[in-house]
Amino acid sequence: MDVGDWIEQWLSRPRFAVYLTEADGDRARALALYDWNARAAAAFLHDIGHLEVGLRNAYDRALSARDRPGDPHWVYEPTRHFPARIRGSKDANWWPRNEIAIAIDKARRNGGGARPASGKVVAELNFGFWSGLTTAGHEGPVWRRRLHRAFPRGTDRTAVHEPVDRLRRLRNRAAHNESILRIPLADRHADLLAVADLLSPKLRGHIADRSPVPAVLADRP
């Protein structure tokens, strides 16, 4: 295997240095770790993608549960769940409303027309949006009023938010081809399956049965 300086020209010296450090200076192993990191990232993105679809649909149902016939979908009336809440000089709910506006614009530009179907808008909202709905600031107005219905009775908000937020951070690193070598990946996969189980034990079983993650973790150089 040619492990010359073409690798640094490809990856950059600082980027490859992360893997060289992990491999104790062994260039061949460092390159193998880089390739493994890419496979591990892809495996997690596969499973997180399944979880994200389940999470956003469960949240959409919970946020829409008390709508009356004829009510606009909540993405077209975001102040229903995210009214202006002024703290100091800032509106604490500006961020979710802005994310919804961005998602509507994306859905329009992706062929959804002047008023895209609500499902198209929901699909454009990113994982960060959904994970942000279970922060402490949304405990009363969003979690207690609506989102808790997406989970078994008695589920604590932090039992959802903490693992989902850890998965959000892992997803961001994986999606941007950053190193995930020092993240406890087996623990993150346990987080993923635990949240999936809260949504639906059958969803948890489906993800677990088809997950590429365990085989990749077992194959680390």
C-alpha positions in Angstrom: 0.0 0.0 0.0 1.3 3.4 -0.9 1.1 5.6 2.2 3.1 8.5 0.9 2.4 12.2 1.2 -0.4 12.0 -1.4 -2.6 11.3 1.7 -1.9 14.7 3.2 -2.5 16.3 -0.2 -5.9 14.6 -0.3 -7.0 15.0 3.3 -4.8 17.9 4.5 -2.1 17.5 7.1 -4.2 18.5 10.1 -7.0 16.2 9.1 -4.8 13.1 8.6 -2.9 14.0 11.8 -6.0 13.1 13.8 -5.9 9.5 12.5 -2.1 9.3 12.7 -2.3 10.1 16.4 -4.9 7.4 16.9 -2.7 5.0 15.0 0.4 5.8 17.0 2.1 7.1 13.9 1.4 4.0 11.7 0.4 5.5 8.4 -1.2 2.4 7.0 -3.3 1.9 10.1 -4.2 5.6 10.1 -5.5 5.4 6.5 -7.4 2.2 7.4 -9.0 4.1 10.4 -10.0 7.0 8.1 -11.8 4.5 5.8 -13.4 2.8 8.8 -14.5 6.2 10.2 -16.3 6.8 6.9 -18.0 3.4 7.0 -19.0 4.0 10.6 -20.4 7.4 9.8 -22.4 6.0 6.9 -23.8 3.2 9.1 -24.9 5.7 11.8 -26.5 8.0 9.2 -28.5 5.0 7.9 -29.9 4.3 11.4 -30.3 7.9 12.4 -32.2 8.5 9.2 -34.7 5.8 10.1 -35.1 7.3 13.6 -35.4 10.9 12.3 -38.3 9.9 10.0 -40.1 8.2 12.9 -39.4 11.1 15.3 -40.6 13.9 13.0 -43.8 12.0 12.1 -44.6 11.3 15.8 -43.9 14.9 16.7 -46.1 16.1 13.8 -48.9 13.9 15.0 -48.5 15.2 18.5 -48.4 18.9 17.5 -51.5 18.4 15.3 -53.5 16.2 17.7 -55.9 18.8 19.0 -56.4 20.6 15.7 -60.0 21.3 14.7 -61.3 20.6 11.2 -60.3 23.5 9.0 -57.4 24.6 11.2 -54.3 25.3 9.2 -51.4 22.9 9.7 -49.1 24.1 12.5 -46.3 24.9 10.0 -48.6 27.5 8.5 -49.5 28.8 11.9 -46.3 28.4 13.9 -47.3 30.9 16.6 -49.8 28.3 17.8 -46.9 26.4 19.4 -44.1 29.0 19.2 -45.6 32.4 20.1 -43.4 35.4 20.8 -41.7 34.9 24.2 -39.6 37.9 25.0 -36.7 37.2 27.3 -34.7 40.3 27.9 -34.6 41.9 24.4 -34.8 38.6 22.5 -37.7 36.4 21.3 -37.0 32.9 22.7 -39.2 31.3 20.0 -37.7 33.2 17.0 -35.5 30.2 16.1 -38.2 27.5 15.6 -40.4 30.0 13.6 -37.4 30.9 11.5 -36.6 27.2 10.8 -40.2 26.6 9.8 -40.1 29.6 7.4 -36.8 28.2 5.9 -38.4 24.8 5.5 -41.4 26.3 3.7 -39.1 28.1 1.3 -37.1 25.0 0.6 -40.3 23.0 -0.1 -41.4 25.7 -2.5 -38.1 25.7 -4.3 -38.2 21.9 -4.5 -41.3 21.8 -6.5 -43.9 22.2 -3.8 -45.7 25.1 -5.3 -46.8 28.4 -3.7 -48.2 26.5 -0.7 -46.4 23.2 -0.3 -48.2 20.3 1.3 -47.5 20.3 5.0 -45.8 16.9 4.7 -43.2 18.4 2.3 -42.5 21.2 4.8 -42.2 18.7 7.7 -39.7 16.7 5.7 -37.6 19.8 5.1 -37.2 20.5 8.8 -33.8 19.2 9.9 -32.9 16.9 12.8 -31.7 20.0 14.8 -35.2 21.4 14.7 -36.8 18.2 16.1 -34.1 17.8 18.8 -34.6 21.5 19.8 -38.2 20.9 20.6 -37.3 19.0 23.8 -35.0 21.5 25.4 -35.8 22.8 28.9 -37.2 26.0 27.4 -40.0 24.0 25.7 -40.8 21.9 28.8 -44.2 23.6 29.5 -45.4 25.1 26.3 -44.5 22.3 23.9 -43.5 19.1 25.8 -46.3 19.1 28.5 -48.9 20.4 26.2 -48.2 18.3 23.1 -45.0 16.3 22.5 -45.2 14.0 25.5 -48.1 12.3 23.7 -45.5 10.9 21.2 -44.2 8.6 23.9 -45.5 6.2 26.6 -47.2 7.8 29.6 -44.8 9.1 32.2 -41.8 9.5 29.8 -39.6 12.3 31.1 -38.6 15.0 28.7 -34.9 14.5 29.5 -35.1 10.8 28.7 -35.8 11.8 25.1 -33.9 15.1 24.8 -30.5 13.9 26.1 -30.1 10.9 23.8 -31.5 12.7 20.8 -29.2 15.6 21.4 -26.2 13.3 21.6 -27.3 11.7 18.3 -27.7 15.1 16.8 -24.1 15.9 17.6 -22.9 12.6 16.2 -25.0 13.1 13.1 -23.5 16.5 12.5 -19.9 15.1 12.7 -20.8 12.1 10.5 -22.5 14.2 7.9 -19.5 16.5 7.7 -16.9 13.7 7.4 -15.4 14.6 10.8 -13.7 12.0 13.0 -16.0 10.0 15.3 -13.2 7.8 16.5 -13.3 8.9 20.1 -17.1 9.0 20.5 -18.5 6.0 22.4 -20.3 4.7 19.4 -21.8 1.6 21.1 -23.4 3.9 23.6 -24.7 6.2 20.9 -26.3 3.2 19.2 -27.9 2.2 22.5 -29.3 5.8 22.6 -30.7 5.4 19.2 -32.4 2.1 19.9 -33.7 3.4 23.3 -35.4 6.4 21.6 -36.8 4.2 18.8 -38.2 1.9 21.5 -40.0 4.8 23.1 -41.6 5.7 19.8 -42.4 2.1 18.8 -40.9 -1.2 19.9 -41.5 -2.5 16.4 -39.5 0.4 15.0 -36.7 -0.4 17.4 -36.8 -4.0 16.2 -36.7 -3.0 12.6 -33.7 -0.7 13.0 -31.9 -3.3 15.2 -32.5 -6.2 12.8 -31.2 -4.2 9.8 -28.6 -2.0 11.3 -25.1 -2.0 9.7 -23.6 -0.5 12.9 -22.7 -3.5 15.0 -20.7 -5.2 12.2 -18.9 -2.0 11.4 -18.0 -1.4 15.1 -16.7 -4.9 15.4 -14.4 -4.3 12.3 -12.5 -1.3 13.7 -8.8 -1.5 12.7 
